[in-house]
Amino acid sequence: MAKFNAKNLAIMVFLGVLLVGIIGIANAQQVLPKGGDDFETAVEIESGNYVTDHDISRKVPEYFKLTVGAGQVLIVKTTNLPTGVDIISHAALYNEDRVMLLPGYNNPLSNISGVGKIGIYEWLSNSSQDSYVYYMSAGGGNVNFTAEGTKYDILIENRFDAGSQTDAGDTIEKAMEIASGEYKAYLSGEAGIDTKDFYKVAVKKGKTLTIKVTPPSEAAMTVVVYDSNRAVLKSEQASNMGAIVTNSLLITKSGDVFVGVICDKYCSDNLVAYTLDVTTEGEAIADDDEDVFGTGIGAPEDKTDKGLNWWLIIGIALIIILALAIVAYFLLKKGKNSNEEQKKPENEKIIK
């Protein structure tokens, strides 16, 4: 009897957990509150799964406000009703200056037409600010009203770089310090403002630094290495979409170099997740006491002065050779004239 009761108790506990899970899923989808009628009155909302409980006009959208941190991606997914006729939903995203992030023809949430159709919009922020304010308008579109029951899944997710808790700097001044190793990182392409990641790497003279970036198949990325004076040491660009980019160079002075990984709107239409692999090989050697080239850390040898010295030496040598040749010419000519004078008959000499 005790065994039977224990079994029943286990079943009841299982059913209770299942019921709680079902209730939790149901409660996870909340009603999208009525938004403001313009940017000034926008209603602030957080990440969550929302559904509209009223129709939204095709002429007068409702406005919402969202706050996103550096290195975070804002994801908005709209889903039309699964049944109905001429179902169309419309939404748009704006920055804190109230400028639409993508033009209407590129906006993936613009007038999504069809039963059960889905639109997804991703926007990745960089480290220029600690946080960003974005606005979302629901409805509008001037085609058809956005019907009651339209779903809005709004997510704010971390896309931090190289195992950190933020975005790698978008300038050399904000470069993220890393060591040799393999890292996961993100850039926005056209889907955001995070188009450049900068890293600072400590290097030793005599070693070879290799930077390898592996992108997704639809991205064509660029990898640039700079010295401490922000001068470009070497730049490598993908030859085609999805190509792995490797930038390798010999270090000529110990210190720091800066690595720029770039993926702007010409690189990809979508958010890009890439792998960054940093390695150094070879034996380190001592630096010279004096930096005779003055070109900074890791810069290639500046041969300009040496080149000028060599040309000067060659020029002087050519002038000396030319002068000697002229002197020799006149001496030979004088000698020849003297010989001819001696060979003339006596009567010609007397006549003269």
C-alpha positions as a LaTeX table, in Angstrom:
\begin{tabular}{lrrr}
\hline
Residue & $x$ (\AA) & $y$ (\AA) & $z$ (\AA) \\
\hline
Met1 & 0.00 & 0.00 & 0.00 \\
Ala2 & 2.85 & 2.38 & 0.86 \\
Lys3 & 4.46 & 1.62 & $-2.52$ \\
Phe4 & 1.21 & 2.45 & $-4.30$ \\
Asn5 & 0.89 & 5.78 & $-2.47$ \\
Ala6 & 4.49 & 6.72 & $-3.29$ \\
Lys7 & 3.83 & 6.03 & $-6.97$ \\
Asn8 & 0.69 & 8.15 & $-6.93$ \\
Leu9 & 2.57 & 10.91 & $-5.18$ \\
Ala10 & 5.26 & 10.88 & $-7.86$ \\
Ile11 & 2.61 & 11.12 & $-10.59$ \\
Met12 & 0.91 & 14.01 & $-8.82$ \\
Val13 & 4.23 & 15.87 & $-8.46$ \\
Phe14 & 4.96 & 15.35 & $-12.16$ \\
Leu15 & 1.52 & 16.65 & $-13.17$ \\
Gly16 & 1.97 & 19.63 & $-10.86$ \\
Val17 & 5.31 & 20.55 & $-12.42$ \\
Leu18 & 3.82 & 20.14 & $-15.90$ \\
Leu19 & 0.88 & 22.39 & $-14.99$ \\
Val20 & 3.21 & 25.06 & $-13.59$ \\
Gly21 & 5.25 & 24.92 & $-16.80$ \\
Ile22 & 2.14 & 25.33 & $-18.94$ \\
Ile23 & 0.97 & 28.27 & $-16.85$ \\
Gly24 & 4.44 & 29.81 & $-17.05$ \\
Ile25 & 4.46 & 29.54 & $-20.84$ \\
Ala26 & 1.02 & 31.11 & $-21.03$ \\
Asn27 & 2.03 & 33.93 & $-18.71$ \\
Ala28 & 5.31 & 34.51 & $-20.63$ \\
Gln29 & 3.24 & 36.01 & $-23.45$ \\
Gln30 & 1.90 & 39.33 & $-22.22$ \\
Val31 & $-0.34$ & 41.94 & $-23.71$ \\
Leu32 & 1.47 & 44.70 & $-25.58$ \\
Pro33 & 0.38 & 47.89 & $-23.82$ \\
Lys34 & $-1.14$ & 50.68 & $-25.82$ \\
Gly35 & 1.72 & 52.81 & $-27.09$ \\
Gly36 & 2.14 & 56.56 & $-27.24$ \\
Asp37 & 0.93 & 58.58 & $-30.19$ \\
Asp38 & 4.43 & 59.99 & $-30.93$ \\
Phe39 & 8.06 & 59.77 & $-29.78$ \\
Glu40 & 7.53 & 62.13 & $-26.87$ \\
Thr41 & 4.84 & 59.92 & $-25.34$ \\
Ala42 & 6.44 & 56.57 & $-26.24$ \\
Val43 & 5.74 & 53.84 & $-23.68$ \\
Glu44 & 8.89 & 52.16 & $-22.31$ \\
Ile45 & 8.89 & 48.35 & $-22.51$ \\
Glu46 & 11.42 & 45.62 & $-21.76$ \\
Ser47 & 12.35 & 42.32 & $-23.37$ \\
Gly48 & 9.40 & 40.00 & $-23.61$ \\
Asn49 & 6.82 & 38.22 & $-25.72$ \\
Tyr50 & 3.85 & 40.43 & $-26.46$ \\
Val51 & 0.53 & 40.17 & $-28.27$ \\
Thr52 & $-1.75$ & 43.06 & $-29.21$ \\
Asp53 & $-5.24$ & 43.16 & $-27.69$ \\
His54 & $-6.55$ & 45.74 & $-30.16$ \\
Asp55 & $-6.23$ & 46.76 & $-33.80$ \\
Ile56 & $-3.59$ & 49.41 & $-34.53$ \\
Ser57 & $-4.41$ & 51.98 & $-37.22$ \\
Arg58 & $-2.71$ & 51.94 & $-40.57$ \\
Lys59 & $-2.36$ & 55.73 & $-40.37$ \\
Val60 & $-1.53$ & 56.34 & $-36.71$ \\
Pro61 & 1.14 & 53.98 & $-35.28$ \\
Glu62 & 1.80 & 53.47 & $-31.58$ \\
Tyr63 & 5.28 & 54.23 & $-30.18$ \\
Phe64 & 7.39 & 52.30 & $-27.68$ \\
Lys65 & 10.79 & 52.97 & $-26.10$ \\
Leu66 & 13.61 & 50.46 & $-25.52$ \\
Thr67 & 17.03 & 50.81 & $-23.86$ \\
Val68 & 19.93 & 48.67 & $-25.12$ \\
Gly69 & 23.51 & 48.43 & $-23.77$ \\
Ala70 & 26.79 & 48.51 & $-25.66$ \\
Gly71 & 27.44 & 45.19 & $-27.35$ \\
Gln72 & 23.80 & 44.11 & $-27.09$ \\
Val73 & 21.56 & 43.24 & $-30.01$ \\
Leu74 & 17.93 & 44.33 & $-30.20$ \\
Ile75 & 15.79 & 41.66 & $-31.87$ \\
Val76 & 12.21 & 42.37 & $-32.88$ \\
Lys77 & 10.16 & 39.50 & $-34.35$ \\
Thr78 & 6.62 & 40.07 & $-35.56$ \\
Thr79 & 4.22 & 37.25 & $-36.37$ \\
Asn80 & 0.95 & 37.76 & $-38.21$ \\
Leu81 & $-2.25$ & 36.03 & $-37.13$ \\
Pro82 & $-2.47$ & 32.37 & $-38.22$ \\
Thr83 & $-5.89$ & 32.93 & $-39.80$ \\
Gly84 & $-7.69$ & 35.75 & $-41.53$ \\
Val85 & $-7.94$ & 37.64 & $-44.78$ \\
Asp86 & $-5.49$ & 40.28 & $-46.04$ \\
Ile87 & $-3.45$ & 40.07 & $-42.84$ \\
Ile88 & $-0.73$ & 42.75 & $-42.79$ \\
Ser89 & 1.42 & 43.96 & $-39.91$ \\
His90 & 3.82 & 46.90 & $-39.86$ \\
Ala91 & 6.54 & 48.10 & $-37.50$ \\
Ala92 & 9.70 & 50.21 & $-37.66$ \\
Leu93 & 12.73 & 51.00 & $-35.48$ \\
Tyr94 & 14.29 & 54.43 & $-34.86$ \\
Asn95 & 17.38 & 55.71 & $-33.05$ \\
Glu96 & 17.32 & 58.25 & $-30.22$ \\
Asp97 & 17.37 & 61.05 & $-32.80$ \\
Arg98 & 14.08 & 59.63 & $-34.16$ \\
Val99 & 15.72 & 58.64 & $-37.45$ \\
Met100 & 14.55 & 55.34 & $-38.97$ \\
Leu101 & 17.37 & 52.80 & $-38.69$ \\
Leu102 & 16.76 & 51.27 & $-42.11$ \\
Pro103 & 14.89 & 52.84 & $-45.04$ \\
Gly104 & 11.42 & 51.49 & $-45.68$ \\
Tyr105 & 12.46 & 49.29 & $-48.59$ \\
Asn106 & 15.08 & 47.58 & $-46.37$ \\
Asn107 & 12.96 & 47.40 & $-43.23$ \\
Pro108 & 12.23 & 43.69 & $-42.59$ \\
Leu109 & 9.12 & 44.61 & $-40.55$ \\
Ser110 & 7.56 & 46.83 & $-43.20$ \\
Asn111 & 4.07 & 45.70 & $-44.29$ \\
Ile112 & 4.53 & 41.98 & $-43.67$ \\
Ser113 & 1.77 & 40.51 & $-45.77$ \\
Gly114 & 0.17 & 37.12 & $-45.36$ \\
Val115 & $-1.35$ & 34.76 & $-42.82$ \\
Gly116 & 1.19 & 33.61 & $-40.24$ \\
Lys117 & 4.08 & 35.47 & $-41.93$ \\
Ile118 & 7.08 & 36.42 & $-39.81$ \\
Gly119 & 9.49 & 39.36 & $-39.94$ \\
Ile120 & 12.74 & 39.60 & $-37.94$ \\
Tyr121 & 14.78 & 42.74 & $-37.31$ \\
Glu122 & 18.23 & 42.69 & $-35.62$ \\
Trp123 & 20.22 & 45.78 & $-34.63$ \\
Leu124 & 23.63 & 45.60 & $-32.89$ \\
Ser125 & 25.02 & 48.56 & $-30.91$ \\
Asn126 & 28.71 & 49.39 & $-30.45$ \\
Ser127 & 30.78 & 50.79 & $-27.57$ \\
Ser128 & 30.53 & 54.48 & $-28.49$ \\
Gln129 & 27.98 & 54.83 & $-25.68$ \\
Asp130 & 27.26 & 52.82 & $-22.55$ \\
Ser131 & 23.61 & 52.52 & $-23.58$ \\
Tyr132 & 21.28 & 53.47 & $-26.42$ \\
Val133 & 17.65 & 54.47 & $-26.65$ \\
Tyr134 & 15.63 & 53.07 & $-29.54$ \\
Tyr135 & 12.00 & 53.55 & $-30.51$ \\
Met136 & 9.64 & 51.03 & $-32.08$ \\
Ser137 & 6.46 & 52.00 & $-33.87$ \\
Ala138 & 3.75 & 49.36 & $-34.27$ \\
Gly139 & 1.03 & 49.79 & $-36.86$ \\
Gly140 & 1.03 & 52.47 & $-39.53$ \\
Gly141 & 2.28 & 51.51 & $-42.97$ \\
Asn142 & $-0.73$ & 53.06 & $-44.76$ \\
Val143 & $-1.71$ & 49.69 & $-46.26$ \\
Asn144 & $-3.88$ & 47.92 & $-43.68$ \\
Phe145 & $-4.36$ & 48.00 & $-39.92$ \\
Thr146 & $-2.23$ & 45.73 & $-37.74$ \\
Ala147 & $-4.78$ & 43.31 & $-36.36$ \\
Glu148 & $-5.48$ & 42.38 & $-32.76$ \\
Gly149 & $-3.54$ & 39.23 & $-31.90$ \\
Thr150 & $-0.35$ & 40.18 & $-33.80$ \\
Lys151 & 2.68 & 38.93 & $-31.86$ \\
Tyr152 & 5.76 & 40.99 & $-31.01$ \\
Asp153 & 8.71 & 39.09 & $-29.58$ \\
Ile154 & 11.18 & 41.71 & $-28.35$ \\
Leu155 & 14.55 & 40.46 & $-27.15$ \\
Ile156 & 17.69 & 42.22 & $-25.94$ \\
Glu157 & 20.58 & 39.77 & $-25.97$ \\
Asn158 & 24.32 & 40.01 & $-25.27$ \\
Arg159 & 26.68 & 39.86 & $-28.24$ \\
Phe160 & 29.82 & 40.64 & $-26.27$ \\
Asp161 & 33.26 & 40.23 & $-27.85$ \\
Ala162 & 36.16 & 37.96 & $-26.96$ \\
Gly163 & 34.73 & 36.57 & $-23.73$ \\
Ser164 & 34.26 & 40.04 & $-22.22$ \\
Gln165 & 31.16 & 41.75 & $-20.88$ \\
Thr166 & 31.10 & 44.48 & $-23.51$ \\
Asp167 & 31.80 & 45.34 & $-27.12$ \\
Ala168 & 35.38 & 45.58 & $-28.39$ \\
Gly169 & 36.24 & 49.23 & $-29.00$ \\
Asp170 & 35.21 & 50.77 & $-32.31$ \\
Thr171 & 38.38 & 52.94 & $-32.31$ \\
Ile172 & 42.05 & 52.27 & $-31.53$ \\
Glu173 & 41.75 & 54.38 & $-28.37$ \\
Lys174 & 39.12 & 51.96 & $-27.06$ \\
Ala175 & 40.85 & 48.77 & $-28.24$ \\
Met176 & 40.21 & 45.67 & $-26.13$ \\
Glu177 & 43.37 & 44.04 & $-24.79$ \\
Ile178 & 43.70 & 40.34 & $-25.64$ \\
Ala179 & 46.42 & 37.67 & $-25.65$ \\
Ser180 & 47.08 & 34.82 & $-28.06$ \\
Gly181 & 44.11 & 32.50 & $-28.33$ \\
Glu182 & 40.80 & 31.89 & $-30.08$ \\
Tyr183 & 37.83 & 34.18 & $-29.49$ \\
Lys184 & 34.19 & 34.54 & $-30.52$ \\
Ala185 & 33.06 & 38.04 & $-31.47$ \\
Tyr186 & 30.36 & 39.93 & $-33.36$ \\
Leu187 & 29.95 & 42.75 & $-35.86$ \\
Ser188 & 26.81 & 44.25 & $-37.30$ \\
Gly189 & 27.39 & 44.57 & $-41.02$ \\
Glu190 & 24.40 & 46.59 & $-42.19$ \\
Ala191 & 22.32 & 45.37 & $-39.22$ \\
Gly192 & 23.57 & 47.95 & $-36.74$ \\
Ile193 & 26.37 & 50.40 & $-35.95$ \\
Asp194 & 29.00 & 47.94 & $-34.69$ \\
Thr195 & 31.07 & 47.73 & $-37.89$ \\
Lys196 & 34.59 & 47.69 & $-36.38$ \\
Asp197 & 36.26 & 45.83 & $-33.51$ \\
Phe198 & 39.72 & 46.90 & $-32.32$ \\
Tyr199 & 42.04 & 44.76 & $-30.21$ \\
Lys200 & 45.40 & 45.49 & $-28.55$ \\
Val201 & 48.03 & 42.72 & $-28.66$ \\
Ala202 & 51.41 & 42.74 & $-26.88$ \\
Val203 & 54.18 & 41.47 & $-29.20$ \\
Lys204 & 57.91 & 40.69 & $-29.10$ \\
Lys205 & 60.50 & 41.61 & $-31.70$ \\
Gly206 & 61.49 & 38.67 & $-33.90$ \\
Lys207 & 58.19 & 36.84 & $-33.56$ \\
Thr208 & 55.62 & 36.49 & $-36.33$ \\
Leu209 & 52.11 & 37.64 & $-35.45$ \\
Thr210 & 49.25 & 35.92 & $-37.26$ \\
Ile211 & 45.65 & 37.11 & $-37.11$ \\
Lys212 & 43.04 & 34.77 & $-38.62$ \\
Val213 & 39.37 & 35.74 & $-38.89$ \\
Thr214 & 36.78 & 33.15 & $-39.87$ \\
Pro215 & 33.46 & 34.75 & $-40.92$ \\
Pro216 & 30.08 & 33.26 & $-41.81$ \\
Ser217 & 29.57 & 32.33 & $-45.45$ \\
Glu218 & 27.78 & 35.57 & $-46.39$ \\
Ala219 & 30.40 & 38.04 & $-45.06$ \\
Ala220 & 33.54 & 39.50 & $-46.67$ \\
Met221 & 35.70 & 40.90 & $-43.87$ \\
Thr222 & 38.88 & 42.99 & $-43.60$ \\
Val223 & 41.73 & 42.65 & $-41.08$ \\
Val224 & 44.18 & 45.53 & $-40.54$ \\
Val225 & 47.23 & 45.67 & $-38.23$ \\
Tyr226 & 48.42 & 49.09 & $-36.98$ \\
Asp227 & 51.52 & 50.26 & $-35.11$ \\
Ser228 & 51.47 & 52.45 & $-32.01$ \\
Asn229 & 51.34 & 55.55 & $-34.21$ \\
Arg230 & 48.15 & 54.20 & $-35.83$ \\
Ala231 & 49.96 & 53.70 & $-39.12$ \\
Val232 & 48.84 & 50.70 & $-41.15$ \\
Leu233 & 51.42 & 47.92 & $-41.10$ \\
Lys234 & 49.47 & 45.42 & $-43.17$ \\
Ser235 & 45.91 & 45.08 & $-44.44$ \\
Glu236 & 44.20 & 41.96 & $-45.76$ \\
Gln237 & 40.72 & 41.74 & $-47.30$ \\
Ala238 & 38.57 & 38.73 & $-48.14$ \\
Ser239 & 38.73 & 37.82 & $-51.82$ \\
Asn240 & 35.14 & 36.58 & $-51.76$ \\
Met241 & 32.16 & 36.14 & $-49.46$ \\
Gly242 & 32.91 & 33.71 & $-46.65$ \\
Ala243 & 36.67 & 33.68 & $-47.25$ \\
Ile244 & 38.90 & 33.22 & $-44.19$ \\
Val245 & 41.17 & 36.27 & $-43.82$ \\
Thr246 & 44.74 & 35.79 & $-42.54$ \\
Asn247 & 47.06 & 38.70 & $-41.78$ \\
Ser248 & 50.60 & 37.71 & $-40.83$ \\
Leu249 & 53.70 & 39.89 & $-40.28$ \\
Leu250 & 57.13 & 39.86 & $-38.64$ \\
Ile251 & 57.40 & 42.06 & $-35.56$ \\
Thr252 & 60.39 & 44.45 & $-35.69$ \\
Lys253 & 60.00 & 46.07 & $-32.26$ \\
Ser254 & 58.53 & 44.85 & $-28.99$ \\
Gly255 & 55.43 & 46.57 & $-27.63$ \\
Asp256 & 51.77 & 46.76 & $-28.65$ \\
Val257 & 50.10 & 46.50 & $-32.02$ \\
Phe258 & 46.43 & 47.06 & $-32.80$ \\
Val259 & 44.21 & 44.76 & $-34.80$ \\
Gly260 & 41.13 & 46.10 & $-36.57$ \\
Val261 & 38.45 & 43.64 & $-37.69$ \\
Ile262 & 36.01 & 45.35 & $-40.05$ \\
Cys263 & 32.60 & 44.40 & $-41.42$ \\
Asp264 & 30.57 & 47.38 & $-42.63$ \\
Lys265 & 27.46 & 47.52 & $-44.79$ \\
Tyr266 & 29.45 & 46.39 & $-47.86$ \\
Cys267 & 30.61 & 43.32 & $-45.94$ \\
Ser268 & 27.26 & 41.80 & $-44.96$ \\
Asp269 & 23.55 & 42.59 & $-44.85$ \\
Asn270 & 23.19 & 40.69 & $-41.59$ \\
Leu271 & 24.71 & 40.52 & $-38.13$ \\
Val272 & 28.03 & 38.63 & $-38.27$ \\
Ala273 & 29.42 & 36.16 & $-35.72$ \\
Tyr274 & 33.12 & 35.56 & $-36.39$ \\
Thr275 & 36.04 & 33.65 & $-34.88$ \\
Leu276 & 39.25 & 35.54 & $-34.13$ \\
Asp277 & 42.44 & 33.47 & $-33.81$ \\
Val278 & 45.61 & 35.23 & $-32.57$ \\
Thr279 & 48.97 & 33.41 & $-32.61$ \\
Thr280 & 52.67 & 34.36 & $-32.33$ \\
Glu281 & 55.50 & 32.12 & $-33.49$ \\
Gly282 & 59.30 & 32.25 & $-33.55$ \\
Glu283 & 62.03 & 33.31 & $-31.17$ \\
Ala284 & 61.96 & 36.74 & $-29.59$ \\
Ile285 & 65.11 & 38.87 & $-29.91$ \\
Ala286 & 66.30 & 41.92 & $-27.98$ \\
Asp287 & 65.35 & 45.36 & $-29.26$ \\
Asp288 & 68.06 & 47.76 & $-30.41$ \\
Asp289 & 68.96 & 50.51 & $-27.96$ \\
Glu290 & 67.93 & 53.16 & $-30.46$ \\
Asp291 & 64.87 & 53.22 & $-32.69$ \\
Val292 & 66.74 & 54.43 & $-35.79$ \\
Phe293 & 63.69 & 54.26 & $-38.00$ \\
Gly294 & 61.30 & 56.22 & $-35.80$ \\
Thr295 & 58.33 & 54.42 & $-37.26$ \\
Gly296 & 56.88 & 52.99 & $-34.04$ \\
Ile297 & 56.09 & 49.51 & $-32.82$ \\
Gly298 & 56.14 & 46.74 & $-35.34$ \\
Ala299 & 56.55 & 49.11 & $-38.28$ \\
Pro300 & 58.57 & 47.98 & $-41.28$ \\
Glu301 & 62.12 & 49.34 & $-41.63$ \\
Asp302 & 62.16 & 52.88 & $-43.03$ \\
Lys303 & 64.83 & 52.88 & $-45.71$ \\
Thr304 & 64.21 & 56.42 & $-46.99$ \\
Asp305 & 67.37 & 58.00 & $-45.51$ \\
Lys306 & 69.55 & 55.09 & $-46.51$ \\
Gly307 & 68.16 & 55.25 & $-50.02$ \\
Leu308 & 68.99 & 58.95 & $-50.28$ \\
Asn309 & 72.57 & 58.34 & $-49.07$ \\
Trp310 & 73.15 & 55.64 & $-51.65$ \\
Trp311 & 71.82 & 57.81 & $-54.49$ \\
Leu312 & 74.11 & 60.65 & $-53.34$ \\
Ile313 & 77.15 & 58.37 & $-53.36$ \\
Ile314 & 76.26 & 56.97 & $-56.78$ \\
Gly315 & 75.73 & 60.51 & $-58.15$ \\
Ile316 & 79.11 & 61.74 & $-56.90$ \\
Ala317 & 80.81 & 58.66 & $-58.34$ \\
Leu318 & 79.20 & 59.25 & $-61.74$ \\
Ile319 & 80.31 & 62.89 & $-61.75$ \\
Ile320 & 83.91 & 61.88 & $-60.94$ \\
Ile321 & 83.89 & 59.22 & $-63.66$ \\
Leu322 & 82.50 & 61.71 & $-66.19$ \\
Ala323 & 85.14 & 64.30 & $-65.26$ \\
Leu324 & 87.94 & 61.75 & $-65.63$ \\
Ala325 & 86.54 & 60.66 & $-68.98$ \\
Ile326 & 86.55 & 64.27 & $-70.25$ \\
Val327 & 90.12 & 64.85 & $-69.07$ \\
Ala328 & 91.23 & 61.60 & $-70.65$ \\
Tyr329 & 89.52 & 62.55 & $-73.90$ \\
Phe330 & 91.32 & 65.89 & $-74.18$ \\
Leu331 & 94.67 & 64.35 & $-73.22$ \\
Leu332 & 94.29 & 61.70 & $-75.89$ \\
Lys333 & 93.27 & 64.30 & $-78.45$ \\
Lys334 & 96.27 & 66.49 & $-77.60$ \\
Gly335 & 98.59 & 63.53 & $-77.85$ \\
Lys336 & 97.16 & 62.57 & $-81.21$ \\
Asn337 & 97.62 & 66.10 & $-82.59$ \\
Ser338 & 101.19 & 66.15 & $-81.38$ \\
Asn339 & 101.96 & 62.88 & $-83.15$ \\
Glu340 & 100.44 & 64.08 & $-86.40$ \\
Glu341 & 102.51 & 67.29 & $-86.23$ \\
Gln342 & 105.71 & 65.31 & $-85.93$ \\
Lys343 & 104.87 & 63.10 & $-88.90$ \\
Lys344 & 104.46 & 66.02 & $-91.40$ \\
Pro345 & 107.19 & 66.53 & $-94.10$ \\
Glu346 & 109.87 & 69.17 & $-93.45$ \\
Asn347 & 108.68 & 71.33 & $-96.36$ \\
Glu348 & 105.16 & 71.55 & $-94.84$ \\
Lys349 & 106.69 & 72.61 & $-91.56$ \\
Ile350 & 108.82 & 75.26 & $-93.36$ \\
Ile351 & 105.78 & 76.59 & $-95.28$ \\
Lys352 & 103.96 & 76.94 & $-92.07$ \\
\hline
\end{tabular}
